[in-house]
Amino acid sequence: MAAEIDHVKEYKAHEGSYVRFLGIMKWGTILSAILVFIVVMLISS
């Protein structure tokens, strides 16, 4: 029984970490795309 409770706690901790990781990847991708757009516009002008 105690092993099940520990498993549930660990799953919730991993799920929280994964959600934070996805958030970082999402915003990193968006910021990188904006930066690439700015650099391309500077080079082309």
MOPAC internal coordinates of N, CA, C and O (Angstrom, degrees):
PM7 1SCF
backbone

  N    0.0000 0     0.00 0     0.00 0    0    0    0
  C    1.4437 1     0.00 0     0.00 0    1    0    0
  C    1.5252 1   110.93 1     0.00 0    2    1    0
  O    1.2310 1   120.86 1   137.28 1    3    2    1
  N    1.3305 1   115.97 1   -42.72 1    3    2    1
  C    1.4675 1   119.67 1  -179.89 1    5    3    2
  C    1.5284 1   110.92 1   -65.57 1    6    5    3
  O    1.2310 1   121.08 1   147.84 1    7    6    5
  N    1.3239 1   115.54 1   -32.16 1    7    6    5
  C    1.4613 1   118.91 1   179.41 1    9    7    6
  C    1.5299 1   110.60 1   -66.15 1   10    9    7
  O    1.2310 1   120.51 1   145.00 1   11   10    9
  N    1.3341 1   116.63 1   -35.00 1   11   10    9
  C    1.4637 1   119.75 1   178.12 1   13   11   10
  C    1.5209 1   110.90 1   -66.50 1   14   13   11
  O    1.2310 1   119.78 1   138.79 1   15   14   13
  N    1.3027 1   118.02 1   -41.21 1   15   14   13
  C    1.4605 1   121.85 1   179.99 1   17   15   14
  C    1.5274 1   109.81 1   -64.43 1   18   17   15
  O    1.2310 1   120.27 1   136.31 1   19   18   17
  N    1.3212 1   117.08 1   -43.69 1   19   18   17
  C    1.4585 1   120.37 1   177.76 1   21   19   18
  C    1.5262 1   110.76 1   -62.50 1   22   21   19
  O    1.2310 1   120.75 1   141.24 1   23   22   21
  N    1.3138 1   116.18 1   -38.76 1   23   22   21
  C    1.4651 1   120.97 1   179.66 1   25   23   22
  C    1.5331 1   110.24 1   -63.35 1   26   25   23
  O    1.2310 1   120.25 1   138.41 1   27   26   25
  N    1.3136 1   117.12 1   -41.59 1   27   26   25
  C    1.4578 1   121.04 1   179.88 1   29   27   26
  C    1.5251 1   110.39 1   -66.05 1   30   29   27
  O    1.2310 1   120.07 1   137.73 1   31   30   29
  N    1.3217 1   117.47 1   -42.27 1   31   30   29
  C    1.4722 1   121.14 1   178.44 1   33   31   30
  C    1.5170 1   110.99 1   -63.36 1   34   33   31
  O    1.2310 1   120.84 1   136.79 1   35   34   33
  N    1.3288 1   116.00 1   -43.21 1   35   34   33
  C    1.4634 1   119.78 1   179.51 1   37   35   34
  C    1.5266 1   111.04 1   -64.82 1   38   37   35
  O    1.2310 1   120.35 1   140.50 1   39   38   37
  N    1.3362 1   116.94 1   -39.50 1   39   38   37
  C    1.4583 1   120.63 1   179.31 1   41   39   38
  C    1.5223 1   110.42 1   -62.56 1   42   41   39
  O    1.2310 1   120.13 1   136.50 1   43   42   41
  N    1.3294 1   117.35 1   -43.50 1   43   42   41
  C    1.4571 1   120.71 1   179.53 1   45   43   42
  C    1.5211 1   110.99 1   -64.49 1   46   45   43
  O    1.2310 1   120.04 1   141.08 1   47   46   45
  N    1.3193 1   117.52 1   -38.92 1   47   46   45
  C    1.4665 1   121.04 1   178.29 1   49   47   46
  C    1.5338 1   110.34 1   -64.93 1   50   49   47
  O    1.2310 1   120.48 1   136.03 1   51   50   49
  N    1.3164 1   116.69 1   -43.97 1   51   50   49
  C    1.4652 1   120.28 1   179.15 1   53   51   50
  C    1.5252 1   111.05 1   -66.17 1   54   53   51
  O    1.2310 1   120.69 1   141.38 1   55   54   53
  N    1.3181 1   116.28 1   -38.62 1   55   54   53
  C    1.4621 1   119.81 1   179.34 1   57   55   54
  C    1.5320 1   110.30 1   -63.82 1   58   57   55
  O    1.2310 1   120.08 1   139.23 1   59   58   57
  N    1.3262 1   117.45 1   -40.77 1   59   58   57
  C    1.4597 1   120.97 1   177.65 1   61   59   58
  C    1.5166 1   111.82 1   -63.72 1   62   61   59
  O    1.2310 1   120.50 1   138.39 1   63   62   61
  N    1.3178 1   116.66 1   -41.61 1   63   62   61
  C    1.4608 1   120.84 1   178.38 1   65   63   62
  C    1.5291 1   110.85 1   -63.96 1   66   65   63
  O    1.2310 1   120.86 1   139.84 1   67   66   65
  N    1.3207 1   115.97 1   -40.16 1   67   66   65
  C    1.4633 1   120.40 1  -178.80 1   69   67   66
  C    1.5254 1   110.72 1   -67.01 1   70   69   67
  O    1.2310 1   120.00 1   140.68 1   71   70   69
  N    1.3207 1   117.61 1   -39.32 1   71   70   69
  C    1.4593 1   121.35 1   178.79 1   73   71   70
  C    1.5236 1   109.96 1   -64.46 1   74   73   71
  O    1.2310 1   120.10 1   137.78 1   75   74   73
  N    1.3358 1   117.41 1   -42.22 1   75   74   73
  C    1.4735 1   120.50 1   177.14 1   77   75   74
  C    1.5257 1   110.41 1   -63.74 1   78   77   75
  O    1.2310 1   120.08 1   138.34 1   79   78   77
  N    1.3278 1   117.45 1   -41.66 1   79   78   77
  C    1.4609 1   121.49 1   178.41 1   81   79   78
  C    1.5282 1   111.09 1   -60.38 1   82   81   79
  O    1.2310 1   120.35 1   135.57 1   83   82   81
  N    1.3227 1   116.93 1   -44.43 1   83   82   81
  C    1.4629 1   119.97 1   178.99 1   85   83   82
  C    1.5238 1   111.23 1   -64.10 1   86   85   83
  O    1.2310 1   120.20 1   143.07 1   87   86   85
  N    1.3176 1   117.23 1   -36.93 1   87   86   85
  C    1.4602 1   120.46 1   177.61 1   89   87   86
  C    1.5187 1   111.76 1   -64.50 1   90   89   87
  O    1.2310 1   120.76 1   136.96 1   91   90   89
  N    1.3232 1   116.15 1   -43.04 1   91   90   89
  C    1.4684 1   120.37 1   178.25 1   93   91   90
  C    1.5254 1   110.48 1   -63.74 1   94   93   91
  O    1.2310 1   120.30 1   137.59 1   95   94   93
  N    1.3314 1   117.04 1   -42.41 1   95   94   93
  C    1.4618 1   120.23 1   179.85 1   97   95   94
  C    1.5270 1   110.72 1   -65.36 1   98   97   95
  O    1.2310 1   120.11 1   139.39 1   99   98   97
  N    1.3301 1   117.39 1   -40.61 1   99   98   97
  C    1.4618 1   121.16 1  -179.26 1  101   99   98
  C    1.5226 1   110.20 1   -62.62 1  102  101   99
  O    1.2310 1   120.09 1   128.38 1  103  102  101
  N    1.3185 1   117.43 1   -51.62 1  103  102  101
  C    1.4625 1   120.14 1  -178.07 1  105  103  102
  C    1.5243 1   111.78 1   -69.20 1  106  105  103
  O    1.2310 1   119.89 1   146.48 1  107  106  105
  N    1.3259 1   117.82 1   -33.52 1  107  106  105
  C    1.4573 1   120.71 1   176.15 1  109  107  106
  C    1.5146 1   111.96 1   -64.08 1  110  109  107
  O    1.2310 1   120.79 1   140.48 1  111  110  109
  N    1.3177 1   116.09 1   -39.52 1  111  110  109
  C    1.4630 1   120.89 1   177.90 1  113  111  110
  C    1.5242 1   111.13 1   -65.86 1  114  113  111
  O    1.2310 1   120.84 1   135.75 1  115  114  113
  N    1.3211 1   116.01 1   -44.25 1  115  114  113
  C    1.4648 1   120.20 1   179.78 1  117  115  114
  C    1.5259 1   110.69 1   -63.44 1  118  117  115
  O    1.2310 1   120.26 1   133.45 1  119  118  117
  N    1.3259 1   117.12 1   -46.55 1  119  118  117
  C    1.4649 1   120.10 1  -179.56 1  121  119  118
  C    1.5195 1   111.78 1   -65.49 1  122  121  119
  O    1.2310 1   120.37 1   143.08 1  123  122  121
  N    1.3255 1   116.89 1   -36.92 1  123  122  121
  C    1.4655 1   119.89 1   177.61 1  125  123  122
  C    1.5241 1   110.97 1   -65.10 1  126  125  123
  O    1.2310 1   120.20 1   139.04 1  127  126  125
  N    1.3160 1   117.22 1   -40.96 1  127  126  125
  C    1.4680 1   120.43 1   179.07 1  129  127  126
  C    1.5305 1   110.36 1   -64.05 1  130  129  127
  O    1.2310 1   120.04 1   139.05 1  131  130  129
  N    1.3185 1   117.53 1   -40.95 1  131  130  129
  C    1.4715 1   120.65 1   178.04 1  133  131  130
  C    1.5175 1   110.29 1   -64.24 1  134  133  131
  O    1.2310 1   120.32 1   136.49 1  135  134  133
  N    1.3136 1   117.00 1   -43.51 1  135  134  133
  C    1.4580 1   121.09 1   179.51 1  137  135  134
  C    1.5290 1   110.89 1   -62.92 1  138  137  135
  O    1.2310 1   120.02 1   137.01 1  139  138  137
  N    1.3239 1   117.56 1   -42.99 1  139  138  137
  C    1.4629 1   121.06 1   178.15 1  141  139  138
  C    1.5217 1   109.78 1   -61.77 1  142  141  139
  O    1.2310 1   119.56 1   137.02 1  143  142  141
  N    1.3220 1   118.44 1   -42.98 1  143  142  141
  C    1.4544 1   122.26 1   178.77 1  145  143  142
  C    1.5317 1   110.72 1   -59.70 1  146  145  143
  O    1.2310 1   120.28 1   135.29 1  147  146  145
  N    1.3269 1   117.07 1   -44.71 1  147  146  145
  C    1.4675 1   120.94 1   179.92 1  149  147  146
  C    1.5203 1   110.83 1   -63.29 1  150  149  147
  O    1.2310 1   120.32 1   135.27 1  151  150  149
  N    1.3253 1   117.00 1   -44.73 1  151  150  149
  C    1.4560 1   120.65 1  -179.50 1  153  151  150
  C    1.5315 1   111.07 1   -64.06 1  154  153  151
  O    1.2310 1   120.25 1   137.55 1  155  154  153
  N    1.3140 1   117.13 1   -42.45 1  155  154  153
  C    1.4673 1   119.91 1   178.56 1  157  155  154
  C    1.5162 1   110.07 1   -62.88 1  158  157  155
  O    1.2310 1   119.80 1   137.96 1  159  158  157
  N    1.3161 1   117.98 1   -42.04 1  159  158  157
  C    1.4625 1   120.60 1   178.86 1  161  159  158
  C    1.5362 1   111.26 1   -64.33 1  162  161  159
  O    1.2310 1   119.97 1   141.82 1  163  162  161
  N    1.3157 1   117.67 1   -38.18 1  163  162  161
  C    1.4677 1   120.43 1   177.99 1  165  163  162
  C    1.5279 1   111.92 1   -67.23 1  166  165  163
  O    1.2310 1   120.85 1   139.66 1  167  166  165
  N    1.3097 1   115.99 1   -40.34 1  167  166  165
  C    1.4575 1   119.82 1  -179.15 1  169  167  166
  C    1.5340 1   110.66 1   -69.50 1  170  169  167
  O    1.2310 1   120.53 1   141.54 1  171  170  169
  N    1.3267 1   116.59 1   -38.46 1  171  170  169
  C    1.4679 1   118.92 1  -175.91 1  173  171  170
  C    1.5244 1   113.35 1   -76.30 1  174  173  171
  O    1.2310 1   119.97 1   164.25 1  175  174  173
  N    1.3238 1   117.65 1   -15.75 1  175  174  173
  C    1.4695 1   118.08 1  -178.31 1  177  175  174
  C    1.5126 1   113.62 1   -89.51 1  178  177  175
  O    1.2310 1   120.10 1   180.00 1  179  178  177

